[in-house]
Amino acid sequence: MLQVRNIVKNNNYKNVNLDFTNPFKKLSKKIKKLKQRHYGLYGNTNLFGVMPDWNPAEIIGIRPNNLAISLYGKLITDEIWAEDRKKFGFKDVTSHHLLTNFFGTPYVDIRVDFNSWIANKLNKKLSEKLVNFYLKKYKNRTEYHDKIEFNIIFTCFTFSTKKKIQELLKHGFNKKDIFEISKSLKEITKKSFSILKESILEVNKLKESQEDIINSKIYEIDKIYWLIEDCKKFGTSSFASIARCAFIANDFLNSLVELKIFSKDDRMKFLSSIKTVVSEMNEDLFRVSKKRFIKKYGHLRPSTYDISSLSYKEGFKKYFSGKTNFKKTEKKFFLNKEQNTKIGVLLKKENLEVSVKEFLKFLKLAISQREKTKFYFSKNIDLVFQMILKIGKRNNIAREDLGFININTILDLYYNLDLSNLEKKLKAEIKYNKKNYKFNRLIKLPKNIISEKDVNFFLEKYPKSNFIARGDVTANIVCLNKSLNQNLNGKIICIESADPGYDFIFSKNIKGLVTMFGGVNSHMAIRCSELNIPAAIGVGNNIFKNIISSKILRLNTKIERIDIIS
């Protein structure tokens, strides 16, 4: 039996050109061009992914608006990210942008990224060989796209590096190569001990400049310019350095587990002993006035780079109404005598030039300051949004429409005296960008692009989920992407991608957390480790959709298993 009928009754895309043939041809041609050798980079080919390194899918989403992606680029992925790598002793790739944009979806240029992890002291031949090895490994193991620093590349030296790096012997590297790579990584790790202290001092300058700029009598455009410049100089630059140190700290912890000096429970207890912003916020919610709470935390918002998202100040009742939960989570962690001795022996053996006490201090400080620095620089983003909202109001532009303005359009007004009608100019840009956004939403691209053929057809691999904390919980689920006005107490929370703006969920008595995007070292992974909340971070598109279409979920992080009950 054959039946023919109309599938689509209501067409919501009347004003959108639905001929995809030409765009896909152009994209395929573009990717083919980008895969060719580049005179300034090592590597025979190129790949693209939405989650490696600075994980844009988690931070700004798969379909960010123009303001979000341009602001993220300006603050981090255009130059700042590369300048930070150079500081640690990696290859200088400051002329290269980390992100490229395919039909509105931000992709990490993986060849550029892998070049940024090559120590500048390695010779050209060895550097070329190493980048090609990384590219080949990524191509074959794309399920590790959100954990490349743990499973694909070597970016630092820890107690287990010498063992792990032996893998290279199976791929055309010799013992001399391995020695040189290991030596360069050790120098980078040793440098991180001093860089951490310097970066923390820089952050304090950011807090000082925020008040100075806002209280000044300069125009909104000028304030936006200087808020962004100071954020780059003292905020995101410092954050990049501290985040690098935090990764090294976590990798050290993993190596202690691998060497059986720490158990998995020891690692969890150590992380739980580190007090971060979310612990302070939970305490302040109970012990300080609403006014003081908003002054300190009011700049936070779910989806930090989305101007349409209400800040905690604007939506306090929305985020903190109903029953809240306070748990004093800070715990003391002490090494036993045997652990102390073994770590001391390893530090001396590897000539890392720090005592056990200094080593532990580095681990704790790096992890805690990473979150605090993100907390501080996100205030600059909120202040920028406040200024843009004022400009929007003056020019009769709705809040939701402001997201379709490129941040560079606004910054150009600082440099140039433009006598044209600003309202007309901004509305024309919004109209154009909204049309493109509407079209781009119809295009589905893979999370990883290996070949130019992938734009036409692809098979989505299941990523390897990151299970955090140790617990076994069964509860009803709540998907926050659908609505924020829901009872979260006693529920397993599901979020596509979660940034610090979602910290309000931890003021509730949630049972667990599941995210579509995110890595083992992501913001939510650190939060759940600290609070000992069972979580599955970065489960991928397919599993996430199955979960949110269900009612009751069992999340067992002890055996790393997720079961849909109902």
C-alpha positions in Angstrom: 0.0 0.0 0.0 1.3 3.4 -0.9 0.0 6.6 0.7 1.0 10.1 -0.4 0.1 13.2 1.6 1.4 16.6 2.8 3.7 16.3 5.7 4.0 20.0 6.6 0.7 21.8 7.1 1.9 25.1 8.6 5.0 26.6 7.0 6.6 29.0 9.5 9.5 29.8 7.1 7.7 31.6 4.3 10.3 34.4 4.1 13.2 32.0 4.2 15.0 30.7 1.1 14.7 26.9 1.5 17.1 26.0 -1.3 20.0 24.4 0.6 21.9 23.2 -2.4 24.1 26.2 -3.0 24.9 26.9 0.7 26.0 23.2 1.3 28.1 23.4 -1.8 29.8 26.6 -0.5 30.3 25.1 2.9 31.8 21.9 1.5 34.1 24.0 -0.7 35.1 26.1 2.3 35.9 23.1 4.5 38.0 21.5 1.7 40.0 24.7 1.5 40.5 25.0 5.2 41.7 21.4 5.3 44.7 22.2 3.1 48.1 22.8 4.5 48.7 26.2 6.1 52.1 27.9 5.8 52.0 29.0 9.5 50.7 25.8 11.1 51.9 22.2 11.6 49.6 19.4 10.4 48.6 17.9 7.0 44.9 18.4 7.4 42.2 20.1 9.6 39.2 19.0 11.6 36.4 21.0 13.3 34.4 20.4 16.5 31.9 22.2 18.8 33.4 21.0 22.1 37.2 20.8 22.1 39.2 23.2 24.4 37.1 26.3 25.0 34.0 24.3 24.3 31.8 26.9 22.5 28.7 24.5 22.5 28.7 24.5 26.3 29.5 28.2 26.8 27.5 30.0 24.1 25.4 27.1 22.6 25.1 25.5 19.2 23.0 28.4 17.9 24.3 31.5 19.6 23.0 34.9 18.5 25.3 37.5 16.9 26.0 39.4 20.1 26.9 36.2 22.1 29.4 34.8 19.5 31.0 38.1 18.7 31.4 39.0 22.4 32.8 35.5 23.2 35.3 36.0 20.4 36.3 39.5 21.5 36.8 38.4 25.1 38.5 35.1 24.6 38.7 33.2 21.3 40.1 35.8 18.9 43.4 36.6 20.7 43.3 36.1 24.5 43.3 32.3 24.4 46.5 32.2 22.3 48.3 34.9 24.2 47.8 32.8 27.3 49.2 29.7 25.7 52.3 31.7 24.6 52.8 32.8 28.2 53.1 29.2 29.4 55.7 28.4 26.7 53.6 27.0 23.9 53.7 27.8 20.2 52.7 31.4 19.3 49.4 31.2 17.3 48.1 34.7 18.3 47.4 35.5 14.6 44.9 32.7 14.4 41.3 32.7 15.7 40.2 29.6 17.6 36.6 29.7 16.3 35.2 29.5 12.9 31.5 29.9 12.1 29.5 27.6 9.8 25.9 28.7 9.3 25.8 30.2 12.8 27.3 27.2 14.6 30.7 28.0 16.2 33.4 25.3 15.6 36.9 25.1 17.1 39.5 25.0 14.4 41.2 21.9 15.7 44.5 22.2 13.8 45.0 25.7 15.2 44.1 24.4 18.6 46.5 21.5 18.5 49.3 23.8 17.3 48.7 25.9 20.4 49.6 22.9 22.6 53.0 22.4 21.0 55.9 23.5 23.3 57.8 26.3 21.5 61.1 24.5 22.3 60.3 21.5 20.2 61.9 21.4 16.7 59.8 21.7 13.6 60.1 18.0 12.5 58.9 16.8 15.9 56.2 19.4 16.2 54.8 18.4 12.7 54.9 14.7 13.7 53.1 15.4 17.0 50.3 17.5 15.5 49.6 14.9 12.8 49.5 12.2 15.5 46.9 14.3 17.5 44.8 14.9 14.4 44.7 11.3 13.4 43.8 10.2 17.0 41.0 12.8 17.2 39.7 11.6 13.8 39.5 8.0 15.1 38.2 8.9 18.6 35.7 11.8 18.2 33.8 10.6 21.2 36.6 12.3 23.2 35.8 15.7 21.7 35.0 17.2 25.1 38.0 15.7 26.9 40.9 16.1 24.4 43.3 17.2 27.1 42.8 14.0 29.0 42.5 11.5 26.1 44.0 13.0 22.9 46.9 15.4 23.6 49.7 16.0 26.1 49.5 19.5 27.6 51.3 19.2 30.9 53.5 17.0 33.1 52.1 15.0 36.0 53.2 11.9 37.9 51.7 9.6 35.2 52.9 11.4 32.1 56.0 9.3 31.6 53.8 6.2 31.5 51.1 7.7 29.2 53.5 9.2 26.8 54.9 5.7 26.0 51.9 5.4 23.7 53.9 7.4 21.1 56.4 4.5 20.6 53.6 2.7 18.7 53.2 5.6 16.3 56.6 6.3 14.8 58.1 8.3 17.7 61.4 7.2 19.3 62.7 7.5 22.9 64.6 10.7 22.1 61.3 12.3 20.8 59.5 11.2 24.0 62.3 12.6 26.2 62.1 16.0 24.4 58.3 16.2 24.7 58.3 15.1 28.3 61.0 17.6 29.2 59.2 20.5 27.5 55.9 19.6 29.3 57.7 19.5 32.7 59.0 23.1 32.1 55.5 24.2 31.3 54.1 22.6 34.5 56.9 24.2 36.6 56.1 27.6 35.1 52.4 27.2 36.1 53.3 27.4 39.8 54.4 31.1 39.4 51.9 32.0 36.7 49.0 31.1 39.1 50.1 33.7 41.7 50.7 36.4 39.1 47.2 35.8 37.5 45.4 36.0 40.8 46.9 39.4 41.5 45.7 40.7 38.1 42.1 39.7 38.8 42.1 42.2 41.7 42.7 45.0 39.3 39.6 44.0 37.4 37.4 44.5 40.5 38.8 48.0 41.0 38.3 49.1 37.4 34.6 47.9 37.3 33.5 50.6 39.8 35.7 53.3 38.3 34.2 52.8 34.8 30.6 52.6 35.9 30.8 55.6 38.2 32.5 57.7 35.5 30.6 60.3 33.5 31.7 58.9 30.1 29.0 57.8 27.5 27.6 54.3 27.3 29.6 53.5 24.2 32.9 54.5 26.0 31.9 52.4 29.0 31.3 49.4 26.8 34.7 49.8 25.2 36.6 50.1 28.4 34.6 47.3 30.2 35.6 45.0 27.4 39.2 46.1 27.2 39.7 45.7 31.0 37.9 42.4 30.9 40.4 41.2 28.3 43.4 42.6 30.1 42.6 41.6 33.7 39.7 39.2 33.5 39.6 36.7 30.7 43.4 36.7 30.3 43.8 35.9 34.0 41.0 33.3 33.8 42.7 31.6 30.9 45.9 31.2 32.9 44.1 30.1 36.1 42.0 27.7 34.1 45.2 26.2 32.6 46.6 25.8 36.2 43.3 24.2 37.3 43.5 21.7 34.5 47.1 20.8 35.6 45.8 20.5 39.1 43.0 18.1 38.1 45.4 16.1 36.0 47.7 15.8 39.0 44.8 14.5 41.1 44.0 11.9 38.4 47.6 10.8 38.3 47.5 10.3 42.1 44.5 8.0 41.6 46.2 6.2 38.7 49.2 5.5 41.0 46.9 4.4 43.8 48.2 7.1 46.2 44.6 8.4 46.2 41.4 6.4 45.9 38.5 7.8 43.9 36.9 8.7 47.2 40.0 10.5 48.3 39.9 12.6 45.1 36.2 13.4 45.7 36.9 14.3 49.4 39.8 16.6 48.3 37.5 18.4 45.8 34.7 18.7 48.3 37.2 20.5 50.7 37.6 23.3 48.2 35.2 26.2 48.9 34.0 27.9 45.7 31.6 30.7 44.7 28.5 28.4 44.9 29.2 27.5 48.5 29.5 31.2 49.4 26.3 31.9 47.5 24.3 29.3 49.3 25.5 30.6 52.6 24.8 34.2 51.7 21.3 33.4 50.6 20.5 32.7 54.2 22.8 35.0 56.1 22.7 38.4 54.3 19.9 40.7 53.1 18.4 40.5 49.7 20.0 43.9 48.8 23.5 42.6 49.8 23.0 39.3 48.0 22.0 41.1 44.8 24.9 43.5 45.0 27.3 40.5 45.1 25.6 38.0 42.8 23.1 40.0 40.9 25.2 40.1 37.7 25.0 36.3 37.1 22.5 34.9 34.6 21.9 31.6 32.9 23.7 31.7 29.6 26.2 34.3 30.5 26.6 35.7 26.9 22.8 35.9 26.1 21.5 39.4 26.7 17.8 38.2 26.6 18.5 36.1 29.7 17.5 37.8 33.0 20.2 38.4 35.5 19.8 37.3 39.1 19.1 41.0 40.0 16.3 41.2 37.3 14.8 37.8 38.0 15.5 37.2 41.7 12.0 35.8 42.4 12.2 33.6 39.4 15.5 32.0 40.4 15.3 31.9 44.2 11.6 31.7 45.1 10.2 28.7 46.8 12.0 26.3 49.1 15.7 26.7 49.2 18.3 24.4 50.7 21.4 25.2 52.6 24.2 22.6 53.1 27.5 23.6 54.6 29.7 21.5 52.4 33.2 22.7 53.3 35.2 19.8 54.7 38.8 19.5 55.8 41.1 17.2 53.9 44.3 15.8 55.3 47.0 13.6 53.8 47.8 10.5 55.8 51.5 9.9 56.6 52.0 7.4 53.8 50.4 9.7 51.1 52.5 12.6 52.3 55.7 10.6 52.0 54.8 9.1 48.5 53.9 12.5 47.1 57.1 14.0 48.5 59.2 11.3 46.9 57.5 11.9 43.5 58.0 15.7 43.7 61.7 15.2 44.4 62.1 12.5 41.8 60.6 14.6 39.1 62.5 17.8 40.3 59.3 19.9 40.4 60.8 22.2 42.9 57.9 22.5 45.3 57.2 21.0 48.7 54.2 18.8 49.4 52.5 21.7 51.3 53.1 24.0 48.3 51.9 21.4 45.9 48.6 20.9 47.7 48.1 24.6 48.0 48.6 24.9 44.3 46.0 22.3 43.6 43.4 23.9 45.8 44.1 27.5 44.8 44.0 26.8 41.1 40.6 25.0 41.2 39.0 27.5 43.5 40.3 30.6 41.8 39.2 29.3 38.4 35.6 29.6 39.4 36.1 32.9 41.3 37.8 34.6 38.3 34.9 33.5 36.0 32.6 35.0 38.6 34.4 38.3 38.6 34.8 38.8 34.8 31.2 37.8 34.1 30.2 41.1 36.0 31.9 43.0 33.1 29.7 41.1 30.7 26.6 42.1 32.7 27.7 45.7 32.8 28.2 45.7 29.1 24.7 44.3 28.6 23.3 47.1 30.9 24.9 49.7 28.7 23.6 48.0 25.5 20.1 47.8 27.0 20.2 51.6 27.5 21.2 52.1 23.9 18.5 49.8 22.8 15.8 51.7 24.8 17.0 55.0 23.4 16.7 53.6 19.9 13.4 51.8 20.3 14.9 48.3 20.0 13.5 45.4 22.0 15.8 43.4 24.3 15.5 40.2 22.3 16.5 42.0 19.2 19.7 43.4 20.7 21.1 39.9 20.6 21.3 40.2 16.8 23.8 43.1 16.9 27.5 42.3 16.5 29.5 43.7 19.4 31.9 45.2 16.8 29.1 47.4 15.4 28.8 49.0 18.8 32.6 49.2 19.4 33.0 50.9 16.0 31.0 53.8 17.3 33.8 54.4 19.9 36.4 54.8 17.1 34.3 56.5 14.4 32.0 59.5 14.4 29.1 58.2 12.3 26.6 60.8 11.3 24.1 58.3 9.9 20.9 57.5 11.8 21.9 55.0 14.5 18.5 53.6 15.1 18.0 52.9 11.4 21.5 51.4 11.1 21.0 49.0 14.1 17.6 47.9 13.0 18.8 47.1 9.5 21.6 44.9 10.9 19.1 43.2 13.2 16.7 42.5 10.3 19.5 41.0 8.2 21.0 38.9 11.1 17.5 37.6 12.2 16.9 36.4 8.6 20.2 34.5 8.6 19.5 33.1 12.1 16.2 31.8 11.0 17.7 30.1 7.9 20.7 28.7 9.9 18.3 27.0 12.4 17.1 24.8 9.6 20.6 23.4 9.0 21.8 20.5 11.1 25.5 20.0 11.1 27.6 17.3 12.9 29.3 18.0 16.2 32.6 17.0 14.5 33.5 17.7 10.9 36.2 15.3 9.6 35.6 15.6 5.9 33.9 18.1 3.6 31.4 15.3 2.8 30.1 15.5 6.5 28.0 18.6 5.6 25.8 16.4 3.5 25.5 13.3 5.6 27.0 12.1 8.8 26.7 9.5 11.6 26.6 11.0 15.1 28.8 9.1 17.5 27.8 8.8 21.2 30.2 10.7 23.4 31.6 9.2 26.5 29.7 10.7 29.4 31.6 12.2 32.4 30.3 10.8 35.7 30.9 13.1 38.7 30.7 12.3 42.4 29.7 8.9 43.7 26.0 8.2 44.3 22.9 6.3 43.2 19.8 8.4 42.8 16.3 7.9 41.3 14.0 10.8 40.8 11.7 12.8 38.5 13.5 14.9 35.9 13.2 18.6 35.2 14.4 20.1 31.9 15.5 23.7 32.6 15.8 24.5 28.9 12.1 24.4 28.6 11.3 26.5 31.6 13.0 28.0 34.7 9.8 28.3 36.7 9.7 24.8 38.0 10.0 23.1 41.4 13.6 21.7 41.4 13.6 20.2 44.9 14.2 16.4 44.9 14.6 16.4 41.1 17.3 15.4 38.7 18.0 18.5 36.6 18.6 18.4 32.9 20.3 21.3 31.1 21.7 21.4 27.5 24.7 23.5 28.5 25.3 25.1 31.9 27.5 28.0 32.8 28.0 29.8 36.2 24.6 31.5 35.7 22.9 28.2 36.5 24.4 28.1 40.0 21.0 29.0 41.5 20.0 25.4 41.1 22.3 24.5 43.9 20.3 26.6 46.3 17.6 23.9 45.9 17.8 20.3 47.1 18.5 18.7 43.7 19.2 15.0 43.5 21.4 15.0 40.4 22.4 16.7 37.2 22.5 15.7 33.5 23.9 18.0 30.7 24.1 17.5 27.0 27.4 19.3 26.7 30.3 19.6 29.1 33.6 18.0 30.0 35.1 16.5 33.1 36.8 19.8 33.9 33.8 22.0 33.1 32.0 24.4 35.5 29.2 22.0 36.4 31.6 19.1 36.9 33.5 21.1 39.5 30.3 22.3 41.2 29.0 18.7 41.5 32.3 17.4 42.8 32.4 20.1 45.4 28.8 19.5 46.6 28.9 15.7 46.0 25.9 15.7 43.7 25.8 12.8 41.3 26.0 14.1 37.7 26.4 12.9 34.1 28.1 15.7 32.2 28.2 15.8 28.4 26.0 12.8 27.6 25.5 14.0 24.0 22.5 14.9 21.9 20.8 11.5 21.4 21.0 10.3 25.1 19.9 13.8 26.3 16.8 13.8 24.1 15.8 10.3 25.3 16.2 11.4 28.9 14.2 14.6 28.7 11.4 12.8 26.9 11.1 10.5 30.0 9.7 11.1 33.5 11.8 9.2 36.0 15.6 8.6 35.8 18.1 6.5 37.8 21.5 8.0 37.8 24.2 5.7 39.3 27.6 7.4 39.1 29.2 4.5 41.1 28.9 2.2 38.2 28.6 5.0 35.5 25.1 4.1 34.4 21.9 5.9 33.4 18.6 4.1 33.3 15.2 5.5 32.2 12.7 4.2 34.7 9.5 5.8 33.3 
